[in-house]
Every structure is written in C-alpha cells, then in structure tokens.
Amino acid sequence: MLRLNLLLLVAVLLSGLYLVVTQYESRRLFTELHRATNEARNLETEYQRLQVELRAQSSPSRIESLAVAQGLQGASPAITHYVRDEQPAGGAR
C-alpha cells in the first residue's frame, strides 16, 4: 500500500510539473505571437508609407519639374539622331 501511495504521489507531482511547464510554454508562445503580430502591423504600415512615397516621387509633375531644373528637353524630330545598323555584305556579323 505504501508503494502505491508513493507511486501515486510521484505521478501527481510529475503531472503538476508538466502542467506548470505547459502553461509557461503557452504564455511564452502567446507573447511571441503578440510580438510577431505587432511587427507585422508595423511592417504593413511602413510598406504603405513607402507606397505613398513612391507615388509621390514618380508623379509626372515632379518628374517634369526635375527635368526642367536639369535643363532636359522633350524629344522632337528636330533633335533626334537616328543610328543605322550597318551590316557587312553577305549578312555575316
């Protein structure tokens, strides 16, 4: 009878320890999930901010004002130079 009681006591202690370890792991995983969710939210916000910045940087009015500031001109037939691809006789390159 004493052995049975000791065996049951050990079983109860082990199951209690297992319960504590399981609860600790569950809380640790919940905290990690919460951190990952916050990081995903921050990355999504940063991505949206970068998308807005990209649209602002590539707007036609901004590009045109930069081109004017740098002295660039639009292409016209008067300033276009055509380059011909001269192939030697016989078609070999």
N, C-alpha and C positions, 0 to 999 in steps of 0.2 A: 504494500500500500504506500509506503514511503517513497519507493522508486517512482510509482505512478504520479504521486503528488509533485515530486521534483521534476519529473518529465513534463508535467502539465505547467509547472511554474516556468520552466525554461521556454516552453512553447509560447506562453503568454508574454514573457519578456521579449522574445525574438519577434513576435508579431507586433508588439508595441514599438520596438526599434524600427521595424520595417515600415510601420505607419508613419513614424516621425520622419524617416528618410524620404518616404514617398511624398509627404506633404511639403518638405523642404524643396525637393526637386520640382514639384508642381509650382510652388511660389517662385522659384528661380526661373522656370520656363515662362511663367506669366509675365514676370518683369522683363525678361528678354524679348518677349513678343511685344510688350508695350513700347520698349525702346526701338525695336525694328519698325513698328507702326509709325512712331514719331519721325524716325529717319526717312521713311518712305514719304510721309507727308511733307517734310522739309525738301526732299529731292523733287517732289512734284511741283512745289511752289517755285523752286529755283528753275526748273525746266520751263514753267510758264513765264517766268520773268525773262529768261533768255529768249523765248519765242517772241515776246513783245519787243525786246531789244533788237532782235534780228529783223523784224518787220520794220522797225523804225530806221535801222541802218540801211535797209535796202529800198526805202521809199524812193520813187522816181524824182521827187522834188529835191531830196537830199543829194542824190547822185548827180542831178543836173547842176546844182549849186557847187558841188565839188569839182565837176568838170570845168565849169566857168572859172572857178578860182584858180585852177591849174592851167588855164589857157587852152583847153582842148576844144576841138571843133567837131561838129557833126560831119559824117561822111557825105560827100556830094560827088557827082561825076567829075566836077572840075578839079578836085584834088585827089581823085582815085588813081592809083598806079596799078596797071594790070601786068602780071608776070606770066609769061608763056613758058610752058614746059616743052623745051626743045628736045625732040627725040632724034638720035642719030639715024642715018639712013639704014634701012634693014630692020628697024624695030628693036634691035638688041640694046640693052642698057649696060 
